[in-house]
Amino acid sequence: MGKTKELSKDIRDKMVDLHKAGMGYRTIGKQLGEKATTVGAIIRKWKKFKTTVNLSRSGPPCKISPRGASMIIRKVRDQPRTTRQDLVNDLKRAGTTVSKKTISNTLRRHGLKSCSARKVSLLKPAHVQARLRPSADLQKHRQDRCFKHDDVTLCLTRRHFPLEEIIGSL
């Protein structure tokens, strides 16, 4: 559904005056050619803020444009090991200066909380190997529990099989 036109101030004031006179939302809407929900929204706004003019937005505008945000998201999806500092530098080259925290907030806002950019890069290959070591140790542990004899491989497990079943399968 597209964005609708903004109502003029005199139409809004007229809605409020008719409401003060005791008319309902539907009758005001029929008389002025607007929907009852529109009339209700304007009346609620008037009751809360005592004014019918549009208020300015709360908070500052976003520092990262939608195009910059899509660039960040694309880079993080393509290269998950990208650091936040790299993304800050990319945006700086594009002409936008932001902090690392702003990058994190932008990624979280776009649903990339679990794969947000790294805080610190892995500096050396030794660091990368250290991150991969636990899975390598697990593989080695699994290999230690398997025994090969001729063309038969037996692996120790927690499941117990009857001896007849093992011999029968050989």
Residue pairs with C-beta under 8 A, 6 or more apart in sequence:
6 54
7 34
7 38
7 42
9 52
9 53
11 32
11 34
12 42
12 46
12 52
13 52
14 32
15 28
15 32
15 34
15 39
15 42
15 43
15 52
16 42
16 43
16 46
16 52
18 27
18 28
18 31
18 32
19 25
19 28
19 39
19 43
19 46
23 31
25 36
25 37
25 39
25 40
25 43
26 36
28 34
28 36
28 39
29 35
29 36
29 38
29 39
32 39
42 52
45 51
45 52
46 52
49 55
63 96
63 98
63 102
64 72
64 91
64 96
64 98
64 102
64 106
65 96
68 91
68 94
68 96
69 106
69 110
71 90
71 91
71 94
72 87
72 90
72 91
72 103
72 106
72 107
73 107
73 110
73 112
75 82
75 87
75 90
76 82
76 87
76 107
76 112
76 115
76 116
76 117
77 112
77 115
80 115
81 118
81 121
81 122
82 117
82 118
83 117
83 118
83 119
83 120
83 121
84 100
84 103
84 104
84 116
84 117
84 118
84 119
85 100
86 117
86 121
87 103
87 117
88 98
88 99
88 100
88 103
91 97
91 98
91 103
100 119
103 117
104 116
104 117
107 113
107 115
107 116
107 117
108 116
122 128
122 131
142 155
145 155
145 156
145 157
146 153
146 154
146 155
146 156
147 153
147 154
147 155
147 156
148 154
152 170
